[in-house]
Amino acid sequence: MSAITLDTLRAAFPTEGLFAEKEFFLSPQPFAIDPALAKQIERLGHQLSVFQRACNQLYQQSVKGKQPAWVTRYLDAGKPPELIEFSRQKQFREDLPLVIRPDLVLTDTGYIIAEIDSVPGGIGLTGWLNQTYASLGSDVIGGIDGMLDGFKSLMPDGGDIVISEESATYRPEMMWIAAQLHQKHPKLEWRVLDAEQYEPSGRSVYRFFELFDLPNLPRASELMRAAAEGTVRVTPPFKPFLEEKMWFALFWLQPLREFWRRELGDKYFTRLQQVIPYTWLLDPTPLPQHAVIPRLEIHDWREAGKLSQKDRELLLKVSGFSPLSWGSRGVSVGQDLAGAEWQRLIEEALATFDSGPKIMQRFHKARLVEHPYWEAESSELKVMRGRVRLCPYYFVEQERVALRGALATIVPADKKLLHGMRDAILAPTRVLPKT
């Protein structure tokens, strides 16, 4: 492997950048994982594809009355009736996201899936990291063109990447993707266009905006109409229920246990139980006097507000359909809050459940790692002691789920929320040789 220097990485950096107004540290080497973990992550893509198909099936069956009505009541809470009606049209019934990106927290025993993002950022960034490090001799997951090939599979004949102002941070990386694909396939064109003014023209569309953002997109109805008429293919589909974090809570609900076991199969059901953190819906509905909330062993959610700081290894999250539902903006860590603030957040979650559901989730501490990086101002090579969020990118390519790259975000050890930030290292991922 040739030496990777800060100068070579800076020289390869796109002129327009990758993230608008965002900075991160560069590293002289990819983040390394052992072969056993790599094999688990490789298999995870198909497992999550089956899980998403089961989620879609559960929602459809609930609509038809074949599963409990409360499933759709939870998943549709706070969403405009016209969007709900649109998402239920029969021509979209089997449509699923074609990109699956879980956020994996690497722990001492393996990993935990913090959440699954159906409209993920980082595709272009991971593509650039893979291309750059692979061209300099690193053997990275996905190889030199894996992310480009994966994204091309979404729109094989070219298409439009339609991005909103809300998602503008990611515009530069999508422009890089479009330019790279055109360079590889000169007869085809991929365009990056504003969602606010987009007019469908029969070209395939990659929807790079969240569905809560629809009221800010004056011409979105034109795209939705074209999708309904079949003149435009849009991915991910206009299915807000698939973009909820509450699916992890539904996965653990006892009344749905046999559904999940049947749809996933015993093997996948057992495996996902090992990596999906226990999650609860903060439903304020009173319980019978003999009932308790599983694993917390409390009768009322307000009792959770009185838990000691030691017992608050819990996360409070916005479930979806909100500008707070991506990044770390809608996440609170129980142990980091004063008791009064934790109680206030729970009361607020209970009061707003019908319009904006929130979930509570077990917090799993990430293991410590050490990784080299260049300090931004001095260019001095240092070592960060930190924790890792690993984001594998899976593309559903004609019934095959392909792992095309994996982005490692390494944050300082004192951070509990493992999201990109100014003091984080972003690096591609490689697999250590077998010993």
N, C-alpha and C positions, 0 to 999 in steps of 0.2 A: 504494500500500500504506500503510495507516495505521500509525502508530508502535506498536511493541510495547514495552511497558514492563514492568519487573519487577512492578509493582503489578497490571497487568492479568493477567499470568500467574498470580500468586499468588491473585488473586481467582477465577480460573477453576479453580484446583486443587481436586480432589475432597476433601471433608472427611475421608474415610477414607484419603486418600493413594492411591498407585499401587503402590509396592513397600513391603512391610512391613520396617521398620527399615533402609531403604536411602535414601541421599541422593545427589543429583547436582546439577550446575550447570545453570542455565537460560541460554538465549541469546536475544538480541533478534532473531535471524534464523535461518531454516532453513540447513542446510548445503547448499551449492550444488555441483552437478556439471554438466559440460558435456554438450551434446546427444549427442555421439558415445558417451560412456560411458553415458548414460541409455538410448540405443537398445540397446546391448549388454546392459544389465541387464534391459531389457524382454524381450529375446529369451531370456535365460537361463532364465526360468521354464519355458518349454516344453522346453528342452534338459534341464533337471534332472528334469522329469516323465518324459521318455523314459528318462533314465538310471535313475531309480528303478524304472520298469517293467522295465528290463533286469536290474537287480539282483534283483528278485523272480523273474524268469524264470530267471536263472542258478541261484538257490537251488533252485527247483522242479526244474529239469533235473538238478541234482546229486543231489537226493533220488532221482530216477528212474533214475540211472545214465547219463544222456545227456551229462553233464558230469562232470569229475573229482570223485571222492568227497571229496578234500581241501577242496573249497570249503565243503561243509556241515560238515566236521570243524572248520575254522577258525571258521566263523560260529556254530556251536553250542557252542563251547568255554566251559565254566564255567556253562552254563545248566541249570536243572532239567529232567530228562527229560520231566516231565509238561507243562511249558510248551512245549518243543520239539514234543511230540506234538500239543498243542492248536493251535499255530500252523500245523501242516501239514494241518489238516482241509480237505477239498475245498471247503467253502462259503466259506472265506476265501482261496482260491487267488489270486484277482485283486485282493484288497483292498490298497489303498495309502494312505499318509497323504494327507490332503486339504489340509494346510498344508505348504508347503515353505519353509524359511527357511535360506538359506545365510549363513555369516559370510564377508563379502568383505573382504579386506585391500587397501586402495587403495595401489598401488605407482606408481613413476615411469612405468611402461609400461602401466598399466591396472589390473588387479586379479587376485588369486589367491583361490580358495575355500579357506578354512582348514578348514571342515567344513560339514556339513548337519545341521540340528537338526530332528528329526521331532516333538518335543514342545516347541516353542519358547515361552519367555517373551517378554514385550514386546508382545503383541498389543494389550492394553488401553492400555498406555502410548503406543504408536505411534498408536492411535486417538485418544487424548486430545490428543496433540501435534498431529496433523493437524487435528482439529476446532478446537482453540484457535487455532492459527496461521492456518488458512484463514479462520476467522471474523474475524480481525484483518487480513485482506487479503493473506496470503501464498498464492502458488500452489504448493502442495505436491504431491508425487507421491501419487496416490491420492485427492486431494481431501478435502473435509470429512467425507464419510461412507464412504470407500472401505473402511476396516478394518471398520467395522460391517457393511457390506453383505457383505464377504467372509466374516466370521464367521457371519453369518446363513445363508449358503449351506451351511454345514456342518450346520445344524439348522434348515431352513426353517420348520418348524412349532413351534419352541420346543424346549427340551430341558434336560438337566442337564449342568452343568460340574462334573465330579467331580475334586476336587483333594485330594491327600494332604498330610500334615503336612510331608513332605520338600520339597514344592513350595509351602509356605505363603507364602513370600516374594511369590508372584504372586497370592495370593488377592484383595487389594484391586483390582488392575487387572481381574481377571475379574468382580468384583462391579460395577465401573464398566461393563464391557461389557454385562452382563446388564441393568443398570438402563437403560442407553441404548437397548438393543434393545426393552425393554418400553415405553419412552417412545415410540419410533417405531411400535411395533406393539402397541397396548394389549390386543388380544385374545389375544396370545400371551405365553408366559412362559418365561424362561430362569432357571434356578436355579443357585446355586453351593453345592455340598454336599460334605461330608467323605467322602473315599474310604473311611476306616476304618469308617464305619457305613452306607455307601450300600446301599440296597435297590432293585434295578431295578423300575421300575413301567411298563415299556412305552414310556417316553419315550426319545428319542435321547440319546446320551451323548457328550460330548467328554471323552476321557480325558486329564486333566492330571496324570499321574503316570508315572514311569519304571517299566519292568517289573522292574528289580532290587528295587523297593520292594514287590513283591507279598507277601512274607512278613510285612510290617508291616500288611497290610490284611486283617483277619479275614474280611470278607465279599466279598472280590474274586472268590472262586469262584462266588458267586451271579451276579455280573455276567458272568463268562466263560460260565457255563452259559446264561444268557439270550441272549448273543451267539451261541453255538453253535446254539441252538434257533431263532434268527431272530426272537425277540420284542423284541429291542433292537438298535438299530444303534449300533455303537461306532466312533468314529474318534479318533485313529489306531488301526489294528488291533493285535491282540495278536501282533505279529510282531517278536520281539526281534532277529532277524537284520537287519532293516531299520534298526535303530538303532545299528549298529556304524560306527565311523570307519574300520575296516579296508577298507571298500569302495574307498577311494582307492588302497590297496595292491593290491587285486585288479584294479583298473582298469589298473594298470601292468604286471601280470604277463604275460610273453611268451606262456605257454601259452594265455592267454585272449584274446589280441589279436584273433583272427579273430571270436570271439564278440562282443566289443564293437563291432568294425567293422560286423558284420552287423546287430546289434540297434539300434545307434545311427545307422547310415548314415555314409558317409564324412565328410559335412559336419559333423555333430555330434561324431563321434569326434575329428576334427582340432581342432575348437574346444575341446572339453573337455580335450584334451591341453595346450592353451595356458593353461588356468586351473586345472586340478587339479594341485596340487604333487606332485612325485615322492615316493612314500610306500613304505615297506617294512614287512613283518611281521617282528617279532623272533622268528622261528621258530628254536629251538635245534638243529634237525635238522642233523647234520654234512653238509657238502658233499663231493662227490668231489674228489680232489686237484687236478683240472684246472679246477674251477669257482670263480667269484668272485661276490660279491653285486654286482648291476648298479649302475653309477655310483659306488659307493664303492670298487670294485675291491679288496675285502678278501675273505679266504677264510673268516673266522670272525667272528662278531659281537663277540667280545672284542677284536678288533683295533680296532673302533670306539671302544672305551673308551680306547685309547691315542692317538687322534687329538689333534693339537695344538689349543689353544683356537681358533686361527685357522681350523682346518678343521672346527670343530664348529658350523657354521651349521645346526644340526639341532634338531628338537623331538622329545622323547620324550612319547608320549601314551597314556593308558588308552584302549583301543578302545571299550569300552561295557560295559553291564550292571554298573555299579558306581557308588556315590555319588560317586566321583572323576571320573566321565566327563562331567560338565557343569560349565560355568564354566571357570575356569582351574585347578581344584584338582588335576587329574591331568596337568598339562602341565609339563615341565621344558625349559628352554632350555640347550642344550649349552654355548654360549659364556659363560653366566653362572655356570657351576659350576666348582668346583675339579676337577682331574683325578681325584682319588680318589673324589669324590662321583659324578661322571659314570660312572666304572667301576662303582661300587656299584649305581647305578640300572640299568645294563645287565645286570649279573649277576642282579639281582632280577627284571628283566623276563624273562630267559631261564629262570629257575627257576620262574616262575609262569605261563609261557605257556599251558600246558594248561588252567589254571583261570581265568586272566584275561589274555587276549592284550593286548599293547601294540604300538604302531606307532612307527616313526621317520619323520619328515617333513622335507623341505627347509624351512628357514626363509627366508621372503621378507620383506625389510624394507619397512615401510610408508613411503610418502612423507610429507614434512612439510607441514603446512598451518597456517594461522593463522585462528583463529575467536574472535569476541567472546563473553564470558560475564559474568554477574554473580557476584562473589565472595560466598559465602554469608553471612558474618558482617557484612561492611561494606556489602554491596549495591553496592560500587564496580564499575563497568564496566571489565573488563580484556580483554586478548587472550591467548589460549592458543596457544602454539606446540606443536602436537601431531601425533598420528597417528590415522588413522581406520579403524574397523571399520564397514562399511556392511551393514545387515541388511535386504534386501528381503523382503517377505512376499508369497508367491504362494499363491493359493487355487485349487484345482482345482474349477471350477464347471461341471459337466455337459460334460466333455470340453474345456472352455476353461480355460486357465491364466491367471489375472488377477493382475497386480501391483497390490496395493491400498495399499501404503505402504512406506516405507523409513526405518528408524531409523539415524541416524548416532551412533556413540559415539566421541567425540574425547577421547583420553587424552594426558597430558603426554608430551613427546617422549622422555623417558628410559625410558618403559615399553615393553617388548617384547611383553607379552601384552595384547592390545587387548580387554579385557573391562570391563564396567561396574564402577566403583569410586567412592569418595567424591569423588575429584578429577577425575571425567570430566564432560564436557558431553554431554547427551543432547538431540538435536534432530531434527525431521523433515527431510526432504530435498526440495529443489526443483531444477528444471532451469534452467540459465542460458538466456537468450534466444539464438537463433541470430544469428551476426554475419554 
